[in-house]
Amino acid sequence: MEKLLEVHNKGMFYYLYLFSDLYDRSIVGWEVYEEESADYASSLIKRICLKQGRLTTEPLVLHSDNGSPMKGATMLATLYQLGITPSNSRPRVSNDNPYAESLFKTLKYRPNYQPRGFETLEEAREWVSLFVKWYNHDHHHSGLNFLTPYQRRSGLSDKILSKRKEVYKATKAEHPERWNGRATRDWSLPDIVYLNPDKVHEQSEKADEQMAVS
């Protein structure tokens, strides 16, 4: 994913290259550069894979926008070499990756975001470094039932969510009137996460219809 960071000089921008994990929402790698480059993106994805290792036996897919760095020959060759399948958003469809849109909105609405831009590349990198640390370890993500990405990634989620269920169950038993016959909050998380679950549901329905016709 790529995001423009405004420079203090009007009309100039730095480029934030940022990769996140769809399952646990954690930011697994990032860099800030002065230009768009497939070479930069390629180098960064190599470092991410080296650092993270192969965390799954399932095929890996990298979904990104249609920016030139992510579609350049160098980047594509690197992905195929690493066994990663490239995937791109459809042209002029901004919500093809709602997770990325949500993440960048969180970034822009941080209280200490620089509305007038960054003075230097080092300043921009320092700000992003602090943001990533906060996002991964302190940000209680609504899409994760208010866990932090680190808690989900490190395997602490089951224990934390189980404890929450116990607290809610005990509280409801003591004060049932607060729920008025309704169930307590669902603190579970899905084992499988889809980029666009609505599309998956539509495809499943179409497949069922085809099977019924045949």
N, CA, C and O of each residue as an XYZ file, in Angstrom:
856
protein
N       0.840     -1.183      0.000
C       0.000      0.000      0.000
C       0.876      1.233      0.000
O       1.983      1.217      0.538
N       0.389      2.288     -0.594
C       1.177      3.500     -0.677
C       0.326      4.693     -0.287
O      -0.855      4.764     -0.628
N       0.932      5.634      0.432
C       0.212      6.809      0.905
C       1.108      8.032      0.774
O       2.300      7.977      1.075
N       0.524      9.133      0.322
C       1.267     10.379      0.223
C       1.327     11.069      1.574
O       0.314     11.177      2.264
N       2.512     11.536      1.958
C       2.692     12.356      3.148
C       3.157     13.722      2.682
O       4.186     13.840      2.016
N       2.410     14.742      3.027
C       2.719     16.072      2.518
C       3.982     16.644      3.160
O       4.219     16.491      4.358
N       4.775     17.299      2.334
C       5.969     17.988      2.799
C       5.592     19.426      3.119
O       4.630     19.959      2.565
N       6.351     20.055      4.016
C       6.070     21.431      4.425
C       6.015     22.365      3.220
O       5.229     23.312      3.198
N       6.851     22.096      2.219
C       6.810     22.887      0.987
C       5.606     22.458      0.162
O       5.523     21.304     -0.257
N       4.686     23.361     -0.071
C       3.421     23.041     -0.726
C       3.657     22.409     -2.096
O       4.489     22.873     -2.876
N       2.911     21.344     -2.368
C       3.009     20.680     -3.660
C       4.037     19.575     -3.703
O       4.156     18.895     -4.723
N       4.788     19.367     -2.629
C       5.778     18.290     -2.566
C       5.300     17.211     -1.610
O       4.594     17.494     -0.642
N       5.690     15.968     -1.888
C       5.203     14.862     -1.075
C       6.307     13.839     -0.833
O       7.220     13.676     -1.642
N       6.197     13.153      0.306
C       6.961     11.939      0.550
C       6.005     10.772      0.325
O       4.786     10.939      0.372
N       6.562      9.601      0.082
C       5.747      8.436     -0.223
C       5.925      7.379      0.865
O       7.031      6.899      1.116
N       4.816      7.031      1.499
C       4.814      6.011      2.539
C       4.458      4.665      1.923
O       3.366      4.485      1.385
N       5.389      3.728      2.006
C       5.145      2.350      1.590
C       4.830      1.557      2.857
O       5.646      1.499      3.777
N       3.654      0.951      2.901
C       3.212      0.305      4.130
C       2.520     -1.015      3.812
O       1.667     -1.077      2.927
N       2.889     -2.070      4.535
C       2.306     -3.395      4.344
C       1.678     -3.856      5.650
O       2.299     -3.770      6.709
N       0.446     -4.344      5.574
C      -0.234     -4.830      6.774
C      -0.784     -6.229      6.530
O      -1.016     -6.632      5.390
N      -0.984     -6.953      7.608
C      -1.501     -8.315      7.561
C      -3.022     -8.266      7.701
O      -3.545     -7.675      8.646
N      -3.720     -8.882      6.767
C      -5.179     -8.832      6.767
C      -5.780     -9.532      7.983
O      -6.798     -9.091      8.515
N      -5.154    -10.618      8.421
C      -5.709    -11.427      9.509
C      -5.690    -10.688     10.851
O      -6.703    -10.630     11.548
N      -4.548    -10.132     11.200
C      -4.436     -9.500     12.524
C      -4.300     -7.983     12.464
O      -4.140     -7.336     13.499
N      -4.361     -7.411     11.267
C      -4.310     -5.958     11.043
C      -2.972     -5.316     11.401
O      -2.849     -4.093     11.338
N      -1.985     -6.095     11.768
C      -0.715     -5.492     12.176
C       0.045     -4.964     10.969
O      -0.042     -5.518      9.873
N       0.790     -3.889     11.182
C       1.679     -3.346     10.157
C       2.973     -4.140     10.226
O       3.678     -4.100     11.233
N       3.285     -4.861      9.156
C       4.442     -5.758      9.171
C       5.684     -5.123      8.556
O       6.784     -5.659      8.692
N       5.522     -4.001      7.890
C       6.678     -3.333      7.310
C       6.304     -1.997      6.702
O       5.172     -1.805      6.255
N       7.244     -1.079      6.684
C       6.975      0.247      6.129
C       8.287      0.955      5.811
O       9.346      0.586      6.318
N       8.200      1.970      4.971
C       9.311      2.873      4.678
C       8.747      4.163      4.113
O       7.637      4.177      3.581
N       9.495      5.235      4.223
C       9.125      6.519      3.627
C      10.247      6.928      2.679
O      11.416      6.968      3.062
N       9.877      7.229      1.440
C      10.862      7.633      0.436
C      10.431      8.936     -0.229
O       9.311      9.415     -0.050
N      11.350      9.481     -0.991
C      11.081     10.751     -1.673
C      10.467     10.554     -3.052
O      10.093     11.525     -3.709
N      10.361      9.305     -3.494
C       9.814      9.064     -4.819
C       9.146      7.688     -4.880
O       9.370      6.831     -4.025
N       8.323      7.502     -5.909
C       7.707      6.216     -6.166
C       8.703      5.336     -6.923
O       9.335      5.790     -7.878
N       8.840      4.101     -6.503
C       9.808      3.232     -7.147
C       9.468      1.768     -6.906
O       9.244      1.356     -5.768
N       9.428      0.981     -7.984
C       9.220     -0.461     -7.857
C      10.413     -1.105     -7.164
O      10.264     -2.120     -6.484
N      11.595     -0.521     -7.333
C      12.787     -1.052     -6.672
C      12.671     -0.907     -5.159
O      13.020     -1.827     -4.420
N      12.185      0.239     -4.696
C      11.992      0.446     -3.258
C      10.976     -0.549     -2.703
O      11.199     -1.163     -1.660
N       9.853     -0.699     -3.416
C       8.805     -1.620     -2.968
C       9.330     -3.055     -2.940
O       9.029     -3.815     -2.020
N      10.109     -3.416     -3.946
C      10.679     -4.763     -4.026
C      11.637     -5.028     -2.870
O      11.598     -6.091     -2.250
N      12.493     -4.058     -2.589
C      13.453     -4.206     -1.493
C      12.740     -4.342     -0.155
O      13.153     -5.126      0.699
N      11.669     -3.577      0.022
C      10.936     -3.611      1.288
C      10.233     -4.947      1.488
O      10.269     -5.493      2.591
N       9.595     -5.487      0.455
C       8.887     -6.761      0.621
C       9.874     -7.894      0.896
O       9.543     -8.842      1.608
N      11.071     -7.806      0.343
C      12.099     -8.801      0.648
C      12.477     -8.758      2.125
O      12.598     -9.797      2.774
N      12.662     -7.545      2.650
C      13.035     -7.396      4.061
C      11.914     -7.884      4.972
O      12.171     -8.485      6.016
N      10.678     -7.625      4.576
C       9.536     -8.076      5.376
C       9.502     -9.601      5.448
O       9.325    -10.173      6.524
N       9.671    -10.253      4.307
C       9.642    -11.720      4.273
C      10.800    -12.306      5.066
O      10.645    -13.333      5.726
N      11.952    -11.664      5.006
C      13.109    -12.138      5.754
C      12.869    -12.009      7.250
O      13.236    -12.892      8.025
N      12.251    -10.903      7.648
C      11.999    -10.654      9.069
C      10.869    -11.520      9.609
O      10.979    -12.082     10.699
N       9.786    -11.627      8.851
C       8.599    -12.328      9.328
C       8.705    -13.840      9.156
O       8.127    -14.597      9.936
N       9.430    -14.275      8.151
C       9.477    -15.696      7.865
C       8.167    -16.148      7.242
O       7.274    -15.340      6.990
N       8.065    -17.414      7.002
C       6.837    -17.977      6.426
C       5.902    -18.343      7.559
O       6.075    -19.384      8.193
N       4.896    -17.488      7.829
C       4.016    -17.680      8.968
C       2.841    -18.605      8.671
O       2.066    -18.925      9.572
N       2.699    -19.034      7.432
C       1.566    -19.866      7.075
C       1.950    -20.798      5.933
O       2.836    -20.485      5.137
N       1.284    -21.936      5.859
C       1.500    -22.845      4.743
C       0.549    -22.528      3.596
O       0.666    -23.101      2.512
N      -0.399    -21.608      3.835
C      -1.342    -21.220      2.804
C      -0.652    -20.304      1.788
O       0.315    -19.624      2.129
N      -1.145    -20.282      0.534
C      -0.567    -19.377     -0.469
C      -0.691    -17.919     -0.015
O      -1.724    -17.516      0.520
N       0.351    -17.144     -0.229
C       0.346    -15.739      0.166
C      -0.088    -14.866     -1.008
O       0.322    -15.082     -2.148
N      -0.918    -13.885     -0.708
C      -1.398    -12.947     -1.721
C      -1.119    -11.535     -1.221
O      -1.418    -11.212     -0.071
N      -0.551    -10.702     -2.071
C      -0.314     -9.304     -1.738
C      -1.274     -8.456     -2.544
O      -1.154     -8.356     -3.765
N      -2.236     -7.840     -1.852
C      -3.209     -6.983     -2.526
C      -2.782     -5.529     -2.354
O      -2.432     -5.102     -1.254
N      -2.813     -4.781     -3.442
C      -2.376     -3.380     -3.385
C      -3.198     -2.552     -4.348
O      -4.033     -3.066     -5.092
N      -2.937     -1.242     -4.313
C      -3.604     -0.365     -5.267
C      -2.932     -0.513     -6.630
O      -2.108     -1.406     -6.831
N      -3.287      0.363     -7.557
C      -2.757      0.272     -8.911
C      -1.573      1.205     -9.142
O      -1.278      1.566    -10.282
N      -0.899      1.595     -8.071
C       0.262      2.461     -8.213
C       1.390      1.773     -8.967
O       1.542      0.553     -8.905
N       2.165      2.555     -9.667
C       3.240      1.997    -10.497
C       4.278      1.210     -9.703
O       4.787      0.220    -10.228
N       4.632      1.591     -8.449
C       5.618      0.791     -7.721
C       5.175     -0.647     -7.484
O       5.998     -1.562     -7.485
N       3.869     -0.847     -7.280
C       3.371     -2.181     -6.969
C       3.151     -3.019     -8.223
O       3.001     -4.237     -8.134
N       3.131     -2.374     -9.397
C       2.898     -3.102    -10.638
C       4.138     -3.137    -11.524
O       4.102     -3.684    -12.626
N       5.242     -2.549    -11.041
C       6.462     -2.525    -11.823
C       7.067     -3.906    -11.998
O       6.811     -4.812    -11.205
N       7.877     -4.062    -13.049
C       8.460     -5.363    -13.370
C       9.333     -5.887    -12.235
O       9.324     -7.082    -11.943
N      10.087     -4.996    -11.599
C      10.970     -5.421    -10.507
C      10.170     -5.988     -9.352
O      10.521     -7.032     -8.801
N       9.092     -5.302     -8.981
C       8.255     -5.750     -7.873
C       7.574     -7.069     -8.208
O       7.535     -7.972     -7.373
N       7.040     -7.191     -9.412
C       6.346     -8.421     -9.796
C       7.299     -9.605     -9.824
O       6.943    -10.705     -9.401
N       8.516     -9.380    -10.324
C       9.502    -10.459    -10.360
C       9.857    -10.908     -8.947
O      10.034    -12.100     -8.697
N       9.959     -9.959     -8.027
C      10.276    -10.285     -6.641
C       9.157    -11.089     -5.999
O       9.422    -12.052     -5.279
N       7.915    -10.708     -6.250
C       6.782    -11.428     -5.673
C       6.746    -12.879     -6.165
O       6.546    -13.803     -5.376
N       6.938    -13.066     -7.450
C       6.920    -14.425     -7.991
C       8.083    -15.242     -7.437
O       7.943    -16.439     -7.187
N       9.219    -14.597     -7.247
C      10.384    -15.281     -6.683
C      10.109    -15.737     -5.251
O      10.573    -16.796     -4.828
N       9.341    -14.918     -4.499
C       9.018    -15.226     -3.113
C       7.790    -16.125     -2.987
O       7.421    -16.514     -1.879
N       7.162    -16.455     -4.099
C       5.968    -17.291     -4.050
C       4.733    -16.547     -3.605
O       3.814    -17.138     -3.037
N       4.705    -15.242     -3.864
C       3.569    -14.399     -3.471
C       2.776    -14.023     -4.718
O       3.353    -13.589     -5.715
N       1.465    -14.187     -4.665
C       0.604    -13.837     -5.796
C       0.188    -12.379     -5.707
O      -0.386    -11.967     -4.699
N       0.465    -11.582     -6.747
C       0.047    -10.175     -6.722
C      -1.440    -10.029     -7.015
O      -2.001    -10.775     -7.817
N      -2.064     -9.074     -6.368
C      -3.473     -8.760     -6.589
C      -3.630     -7.251     -6.510
O      -3.041     -6.607     -5.642
N      -4.428     -6.683     -7.419
C      -4.588     -5.234     -7.451
C      -6.056     -4.833     -7.420
O      -6.926     -5.545     -7.922
N      -6.304     -3.691     -6.825
C      -7.659     -3.149     -6.805
C      -8.103     -2.825     -8.223
O      -7.285     -2.542     -9.099
N      -9.397     -2.872     -8.429
C      -9.921     -2.499     -9.729
C      -9.785     -0.999     -9.940
O      -9.910     -0.234     -8.984
N      -9.531     -0.556    -11.171
C      -9.420      0.887    -11.432
C     -10.676      1.632    -11.005
O     -11.799      1.204    -11.271
N     -10.456      2.755    -10.338
C     -11.532      3.661     -9.904
C     -12.515      3.011     -8.928
O     -13.664      3.439     -8.825
N     -12.067      1.992     -8.221
C     -12.889      1.366     -7.173
C     -12.136      1.536     -5.860
O     -11.283      0.718     -5.513
N     -12.453      2.590     -5.140
C     -11.669      2.973     -3.963
C     -11.863      2.042     -2.776
O     -11.008      1.981     -1.893
N     -12.984      1.314     -2.743
C     -13.270      0.473     -1.577
C     -12.927     -0.992     -1.813
O     -13.411     -1.856     -1.082
N     -12.100     -1.297     -2.820
C     -11.685     -2.674     -3.047
C     -10.828     -3.184     -1.893
O     -10.744     -4.391     -1.665
N     -10.194     -2.271     -1.168
C      -9.398     -2.653      0.000
C      -9.820     -1.794      1.185
O      -9.113     -0.854      1.548
N     -10.973     -2.107      1.796
C     -11.471     -1.283      2.904
C     -10.536     -1.273      4.102
O     -10.526     -0.313      4.873
N      -9.742     -2.342      4.267
C      -8.815     -2.400      5.391
C      -7.739     -1.319      5.257
O      -7.384     -0.660      6.235
N      -7.230     -1.149      4.048
C      -6.216     -0.121      3.816
C      -6.806      1.273      4.007
O      -6.171      2.147      4.597
N      -8.022      1.474      3.506
C      -8.669      2.781      3.662
C      -8.858      3.112      5.140
O      -8.637      4.248      5.561
N      -9.264      2.122      5.919
C      -9.471      2.325      7.351
C      -8.155      2.654      8.049
O      -8.101      3.540      8.902
N      -7.092      1.933      7.681
C      -5.795      2.150      8.315
C      -5.283      3.561      8.038
O      -4.822      4.249      8.949
N      -5.365      3.989      6.778
C      -4.860      5.312      6.430
C      -5.723      6.425      7.027
O      -5.223      7.512      7.314
N      -7.009      6.156      7.213
C      -7.854      7.143      7.893
C      -7.419      7.288      9.343
O      -7.356      8.399      9.869
N      -7.113      6.151      9.996
C      -6.611      6.192     11.372
C      -5.315      6.988     11.432
O      -5.105      7.773     12.357
N      -4.451      6.784     10.448
C      -3.181      7.521     10.400
C      -3.415      9.024     10.296
O      -2.819      9.803     11.041
N      -4.271      9.423      9.384
C      -4.499     10.859      9.145
C      -5.191     11.545     10.314
O      -5.034     12.751     10.508
N      -5.960     10.780     11.099
C      -6.703     11.394     12.197
C      -6.006     11.248     13.551
O      -6.604     11.525     14.590
N      -4.755     10.817     13.542
C      -3.997     10.824     14.787
C      -3.836     12.272     15.259
O      -3.585     13.161     14.445
N      -3.979     12.517     16.576
C      -3.907     13.891     17.083
C      -2.605     14.621     16.738
O      -2.600     15.844     16.594
N      -1.500     13.876     16.607
C      -0.216     14.537     16.339
C       0.177     14.483     14.860
O       1.333     14.732     14.519
N      -0.777     14.160     13.982
C      -0.466     14.174     12.551
C      -0.122     15.591     12.125
O      -0.725     16.551     12.606
N       0.846     15.727     11.225
C       1.334     17.057     10.834
C       0.474     17.653      9.710
O       0.692     17.330      8.543
N      -0.498     18.514     10.038
C      -1.390     19.049      8.997
C      -0.666     19.950      8.001
O      -1.120     20.112      6.868
N       0.459     20.537      8.416
C       1.206     21.421      7.513
C       2.354     20.699      6.821
O       3.164     21.320      6.132
N       2.418     19.415      7.005
C       3.454     18.648      6.339
C       4.699     18.478      7.187
O       4.820     19.066      8.261
N       5.618     17.670      6.694
C       6.853     17.369      7.412
C       8.003     18.197      6.847
O       8.087     18.425      5.641
N       8.862     18.630      7.715
C       9.985     19.469      7.307
C      11.044     18.664      6.552
O      11.608     19.143      5.568
N      11.309     17.453      7.011
C      12.374     16.639      6.416
C      11.924     15.187      6.288
O      10.935     14.776      6.895
N      12.654     14.425      5.499
C      12.372     13.008      5.344
C      12.557     12.276      6.672
O      11.789     11.373      7.003
N      13.578     12.672      7.426
C      13.832     12.046      8.733
C      12.676     12.293      9.687
O      12.308     11.407     10.458
N      12.101     13.487      9.645
C      10.958     13.801     10.511
C       9.756     12.941     10.149
O       9.053     12.444     11.029
N       9.521     12.766      8.855
C       8.407     11.935      8.407
C       8.606     10.483      8.846
O       7.666      9.834      9.306
N       9.818      9.984      8.702
C      10.096      8.605      9.102
C       9.949      8.418     10.613
O       9.444      7.391     11.065
N      10.383      9.392     11.382
C      10.250      9.288     12.833
C       8.784      9.273     13.239
O       8.390      8.521     14.130
N       7.976     10.104     12.584
C       6.544     10.145     12.914
C       5.882      8.806     12.580
O       5.106      8.282     13.380
N       6.182      8.254     11.412
C       5.579      6.984     11.008
C       6.026      5.860     11.944
O       5.231      4.983     12.282
N       7.280      5.882     12.361
C       7.791      4.868     13.285
C       6.992      4.859     14.584
O       6.631      3.795     15.088
N       6.719      6.040     15.124
C       5.940      6.141     16.363
C       4.492      5.716     16.128
O       3.874      5.093     16.992
N       3.952      6.057     14.953
C       2.580      5.653     14.632
C       2.464      4.138     14.560
O       1.530      3.561     15.117
N       3.399      3.491     13.882
C       3.363      2.035     13.731
C       3.457      1.348     15.087
O       2.750      0.375     15.349
N       4.330      1.857     15.944
C       4.458      1.279     17.281
C       3.149      1.401     18.043
O       2.707      0.443     18.677
N       2.522      2.579     17.986
C       1.231      2.782     18.657
C       0.159      1.884     18.046
O      -0.601      1.242     18.772
N       0.094      1.837     16.722
C      -0.950      1.086     16.030
C      -0.870     -0.404     16.347
O      -1.892     -1.044     16.596
N       0.322     -0.949     16.340
C       0.485     -2.397     16.556
C       0.296     -2.811     18.015
O      -0.225     -3.893     18.289
N       0.710     -1.969     18.942
C       0.762     -2.390     20.343
C      -0.252     -1.709     21.264
O      -0.567     -2.250     22.323
N      -0.767     -0.541     20.889
C      -1.647      0.205     21.800
C      -3.033      0.484     21.244
O      -3.952      0.790     22.004
N      -3.198      0.386     19.954
C      -4.473      0.705     19.310
C      -5.441     -0.470     19.441
O      -5.206     -1.534     18.870
N      -6.517     -0.280     20.186
C      -7.533     -1.326     20.353
C      -8.502     -1.230     19.171
O      -9.396     -0.384     19.132
N      -8.289     -2.115     18.232
C      -8.921     -2.044     16.920
C     -10.368     -2.520     16.980
O     -10.652     -3.606     17.485
N     -11.282     -1.698     16.460
C     -12.698     -2.077     16.469
C     -12.944     -3.313     15.611
O     -13.837     -4.103     15.914
N     -12.162     -3.493     14.540
C     -12.318     -4.659     13.687
C     -11.793     -5.935     14.309
O     -12.014     -7.023     13.778
N     -11.095     -5.812     15.440
C     -10.574     -6.973     16.167
C     -11.288     -7.136     17.510
O     -10.746     -7.738     18.437
N     -12.510     -6.597     17.608
C     -13.234     -6.635     18.877
C     -12.419     -5.981     19.987
O     -12.401     -6.434     21.131
N     -11.747     -4.903     19.604
C     -10.982     -4.064     20.529
C      -9.782     -4.771     21.160
O      -9.415     -4.509     22.305
N      -9.196     -5.655     20.397
C      -7.869     -6.150     20.708
C      -6.863     -5.269     19.982
O      -7.229     -4.544     19.057
N      -5.610     -5.322     20.389
C      -4.563     -4.683     19.609
C      -4.089     -5.683     18.554
O      -4.217     -6.890     18.757
N      -3.550     -5.209     17.443
C      -2.999     -6.145     16.459
C      -1.964     -7.088     17.066
O      -1.900     -8.257     16.685
N      -1.166     -6.607     17.990
C      -0.164     -7.460     18.639
C      -0.825     -8.597     19.412
O      -0.348     -9.731     19.360
N      -1.911     -8.319     20.124
C      -2.600     -9.361     20.891
C      -3.157    -10.440     19.974
O      -3.116    -11.625     20.306
N      -3.671    -10.038     18.834
C      -4.200    -11.004     17.868
C      -3.056    -11.802     17.241
O      -3.169    -13.014     17.061
N      -1.975    -11.132     16.916
C      -0.861    -11.770     16.224
C      -0.100    -12.725     17.135
O       0.379    -13.765     16.683
N       0.013    -12.380     18.403
C       0.826    -13.175     19.327
C       0.065    -14.348     19.940
O       0.641    -15.128     20.699
N      -1.224    -14.480     19.620
C      -1.991    -15.602     20.144
C      -2.624    -15.351     21.505
O      -3.123    -16.280     22.140
N      -2.608    -14.096     21.955
C      -3.215    -13.762     23.247
C      -4.719    -13.549     23.143
O      -5.405    -13.454     24.160
N      -5.233    -13.473     21.917
C      -6.629    -13.088     21.714
C      -7.616    -14.049     22.360
O      -8.589    -13.605     22.971
N      -7.391    -15.361     22.241
C      -8.341    -16.330     22.798
C      -8.487    -16.162     24.312
O      -9.600    -16.187     24.836
N      -7.380    -15.993     25.002
C      -7.416    -15.844     26.453
C      -8.113    -14.549     26.855
O      -8.915    -14.536     27.789
N      -7.812    -13.467     26.157
C      -8.404    -12.164     26.488
C      -9.903    -12.169     26.221
O     -10.688    -11.720     27.056
N     -10.300    -12.675     25.056
C     -11.720    -12.680     24.708
C     -12.511    -13.642     25.584
O     -13.670    -13.380     25.904
N     -11.896    -14.751     25.971
C     -12.556    -15.693     26.878
C     -12.827    -15.035     28.222
O     -13.885    -15.237     28.819
N     -11.873    -14.252     28.692
C     -12.046    -13.543     29.954
C     -13.174    -12.523     29.850
O     -13.964    -12.372     30.782
N     -13.250    -11.832     28.733
C     -14.326    -10.860     28.546
C     -15.693    -11.551     28.562
O     -16.647    -11.038     29.146
N     -15.779    -12.707     27.922
C     -17.047    -13.449     27.910
C     -17.473    -13.822     29.325
O     -18.652    -13.736     29.670
N     -16.504    -14.239     30.142
C     -16.799    -14.599     31.522
C     -17.317    -13.403     32.309
O     -18.272    -13.522     33.077
N     -16.685    -12.257     32.115
C     -17.098    -11.036     32.822
C     -18.514    -10.650     32.428
O     -19.329    -10.324     33.290
N     -18.812    -10.684     31.144
C     -20.145    -10.316     30.669
C     -21.196    -11.312     31.174
O     -22.293    -10.919     31.571
N     -20.848    -12.600     31.154
C     -21.788    -13.625     31.603
C     -22.108    -13.449     33.078
O     -23.264    -13.560     33.486
N     -21.073    -13.170     33.886
C     -21.283    -12.975     35.319
C     -22.085    -11.723     35.600
O     -22.945    -11.708     36.481
N     -21.800    -10.663     34.841
C     -22.517     -9.404     35.037
C     -23.977     -9.535     34.639
O     -24.853     -8.978     35.299
N     -24.244    -10.266     33.569
C     -25.626    -10.463     33.143
C     -26.401    -11.282     34.169
O     -27.575    -11.017     34.428
N     -25.736    -12.279     34.751
C     -26.392    -13.099     35.774
C     -26.746    -12.263     36.987
O     -27.758    -12.506     37.645
N     -25.913    -11.279     37.282
C     -26.148    -10.428     38.454
C     -27.132     -9.306     38.157
O     -27.909     -8.908     39.024
N     -27.097     -8.798     36.933
C     -27.992     -7.689     36.550
C     -28.649     -7.997     35.196
O     -28.337     -7.334     34.207
N     -29.544     -8.980     35.130
C     -30.169     -9.359     33.851
C     -30.988     -8.237     33.233
O     -31.194     -8.209     32.020
N     -31.460     -7.303     34.070
C     -32.298     -6.218     33.543
C     -31.533     -5.326     32.563
O     -32.146     -4.675     31.716
N     -30.230     -5.290     32.667
C     -29.442     -4.449     31.760
C     -29.502     -4.950     30.315
O     -29.310     -4.173     29.380
N     -29.765     -6.223     30.135
C     -29.791     -6.793     28.789
C     -31.216     -6.965     28.260
O     -31.416     -7.128     27.056
N     -32.182     -6.930     29.136
C     -33.587     -6.994     28.735
C     -33.857     -8.187     27.806
O     -34.545     -8.055     26.794
N     -33.301     -9.356     28.169
C     -33.541    -10.563     27.397
C     -32.617    -10.770     26.209
O     -32.683    -11.807     25.549
N     -31.763     -9.806     25.927
C     -30.851     -9.936     24.784
C     -29.595    -10.710     25.178
O     -29.258    -10.828     26.356
N     -28.928    -11.223     24.178
C     -27.667    -11.930     24.412
C     -26.561    -10.919     24.708
O     -26.653     -9.751     24.329
N     -25.536    -11.375     25.374
C     -24.394    -10.498     25.627
C     -23.611    -10.297     24.330
O     -23.853    -10.973     23.330
N     -22.702     -9.388     24.367
C     -21.910     -9.068     23.183
C     -21.115    -10.288     22.703
O     -20.588    -11.067     23.498
N     -21.051    -10.423     21.393
C     -20.278    -11.513     20.797
C     -18.803    -11.111     20.754
O     -18.422    -10.219     19.996
N     -17.976    -11.769     21.567
C     -16.563    -11.431     21.643
C     -15.693    -12.365     20.795
O     -14.472    -12.372     20.948
N     -16.299    -13.142     19.917
C     -15.518    -14.054     19.086
C     -14.951    -13.331     17.871
O     -15.426    -12.263     17.486
N     -13.932    -13.933     17.280
C     -13.329    -13.429     16.048
C     -13.279    -14.557     15.025
O     -13.097    -15.716     15.400
N     -13.435    -14.244     13.750
C     -13.417    -15.290     12.718
C     -12.023    -15.892     12.559
O     -11.012    -15.209     12.726
N     -11.991    -17.165     12.238
C     -10.715    -17.840     11.987
C     -10.180    -17.509     10.597
O      -8.973    -17.557     10.364
N     -11.085    -17.172      9.674
C     -10.702    -16.820      8.310
C     -11.208    -15.410      8.023
O     -12.363    -15.088      8.302
N     -10.339    -14.576      7.464
C     -10.692    -13.187      7.160
C     -10.598    -12.967      5.657
O      -9.599    -13.324      5.033
N     -11.634    -12.382      5.081
C     -11.670    -12.108      3.652
C     -11.509    -10.616      3.405
O     -11.946     -9.791      4.208
N     -10.875    -10.278      2.284
C     -10.701     -8.871      1.926
C     -12.046     -8.210      1.660
O     -12.317     -7.112      2.146
N     -12.891     -8.896      0.878
C     -14.229     -8.402      0.577
C     -15.233     -9.526      0.820
O     -15.594    -10.239     -0.117
N     -15.690     -9.694      2.059
C     -16.598    -10.803      2.381
C     -17.893    -10.792      1.591
O     -18.464    -11.851      1.328
N     -18.374     -9.594      1.201
C     -19.611     -9.527      0.415
C     -19.432    -10.211     -0.937
O     -20.333    -10.892     -1.427
N     -18.243    -10.017     -1.538
C     -17.969    -10.656     -2.828
C     -17.944    -12.175     -2.679
O     -18.478    -12.897     -3.521
N     -17.319    -12.654     -1.601
C     -17.241    -14.092     -1.353
C     -18.643    -14.671     -1.193
O     -18.940    -15.751     -1.704
N     -19.511    -13.934     -0.469
C     -20.885    -14.385     -0.259
C     -21.640    -14.443     -1.583
O     -22.377    -15.395     -1.840
N     -21.452    -13.412     -2.432
C     -22.124    -13.390     -3.728
C     -21.652    -14.541     -4.613
O     -22.461    -15.192     -5.274
N     -20.340    -14.791     -4.624
C     -19.795    -15.880     -5.430
C     -20.325    -17.228     -4.949
O     -20.616    -18.113     -5.754
N     -20.449    -17.377     -3.621
C     -20.968    -18.624     -3.061
C     -22.420    -18.836     -3.474
O     -22.820    -19.946     -3.825
N     -23.208    -17.755     -3.429
C     -24.614    -17.856     -3.819
C     -24.750    -18.226     -5.298
O     -25.599    -19.040     -5.660
N     -23.906    -17.623     -6.158
C     -23.947    -17.916     -7.586
C     -23.578    -19.382     -7.830
O     -24.190    -20.056     -8.659
N     -22.576    -19.864     -7.102
C     -22.159    -21.264     -7.252
C     -23.280    -22.197     -6.841
O     -23.516    -23.215     -7.492
N     -23.977    -21.853     -5.753
C     -25.091    -22.677     -5.300
C     -26.213    -22.698     -6.330
O     -26.830    -23.736     -6.568
N     -26.478    -21.527     -6.947
C     -27.524    -21.437     -7.952
C     -27.183    -22.279     -9.174
O     -28.047    -22.961     -9.725
N     -25.906    -22.228     -9.599
C     -25.484    -23.011    -10.745
C     -25.604    -24.500    -10.490
O     -26.000    -25.262    -11.371
N     -25.255    -24.916     -9.257
C     -25.358    -26.327     -8.906
C     -26.821    -26.757     -8.896
O     -27.157    -27.865     -9.312
N     -27.693    -25.859     -8.411
C     -29.124    -26.198     -8.344
C     -29.709    -26.340     -9.753
O     -30.545    -27.209     -9.998
N     -29.265    -25.483    -10.672
C     -29.765    -25.528    -12.053
C     -29.287    -26.786    -12.758
O     -30.051    -27.448    -13.461
N     -27.990    -27.112    -12.557
C     -27.441    -28.279    -13.238
C     -27.974    -29.577    -12.626
O     -27.616    -30.665    -13.077
